[in-house]
């Protein structure tokens, strides 16, 4: 590709989040991505909810906590983040001197979008004397308004790091907040946000599925609504669910979270059966449309042209980093 064409391509990619390029079908994308990793000293981080091919080519696969920890300690020059926008943003917050790119700028998050910083700032002002614990699934603007960040893996430890009489606002996920209130005995004020993927599981369909599979255990992410959590055999973060299937003696599981994790569950447990919990719509499984915007083709293009790149105002980055650092410190002390 000529230098002028490359400049135009990079500009289009930065604007649109992807290029409408018809790649040579003979191109081995796995091989090309590995080549680009070496040439550019790049690391590919992928969330469990990515499609199987992306998980298989990634250098690290994890949930939000694991990805933040990996982003903090990487020595790579470029971080390629196969996830959604707030995750790539977190990597940039932790690595101001590194180039952070994301395959598709339009890979957003319904939960993050449910908590606009200006509205949350007013909400916070209405609750003086409260500290703010925010789930990592939020924008840099919300992180900057928070005292400490948490993930589903460490939310209990983060909340319990505060004295019992400390008033707390928990944002943005009301379902995770309600679950943490229940397991800690706290009475946190909850922002009314939720994840579209975890809110549409059908209690009726899951109940019928349990009747058809009486030996199957229902395992659920704490972002699910309370009626689902009440009938779950195990509740845990994405990594927690994966580890549970590896140590539990059952042979069959109904999994109430985004279906991407089933790939790792099947790889780790080849003799076990995993059934995606059905949502309350015509689909048989529950995919996150934002996570699934990423493809191998977009990852290759993103690495080749080093764009779309995540950039951030330095003042915002520093404000957002403080609560993330506090989370990582609490996690380390808790052995997470």
Order of alpha helices (4+ residues) and beta strands (2+ residues): alpha-alpha-beta-alpha-beta-alpha-beta-alpha-beta-alpha-alpha-beta-alpha-beta-alpha-beta-alpha-beta-alpha-alpha-beta-alpha-beta-alpha-beta-alpha-beta-alpha-alpha
